[in-house]
C-alpha cells in the first residue's frame, strides 16, 4: 500500500446510517434521541425539550 493510500485510509470517516422505518434513513450522528410517545410525557424536562424542538421544526415523527 502506498503512503498516499495509507493516509487516505487513516483519514476516512465512516458513517453509520439508521433505518427508522418506511423510506426514512438518516446518519446516526444526526440523532439526538429516539423516544416513544410515553417516554416523552414522563418528565417535565422531556416535555419541554420536545415542545421547544417541535416549535422549531427540528423533530420528525416516525411511526
Secondary structure as GFF3:
##gff-version 3
##sequence-region A 1 63
A	DSSP	alpha_helix	3	10	.	.	.	ID=ss1
A	DSSP	beta_strand	17	21	.	.	.	ID=ss2
A	DSSP	beta_strand	24	27	.	.	.	ID=ss3
A	DSSP	three_ten_helix	28	30	.	.	.	ID=ss4
A	DSSP	alpha_helix	37	40	.	.	.	ID=ss5
A	DSSP	alpha_helix	44	55	.	.	.	ID=ss6
###
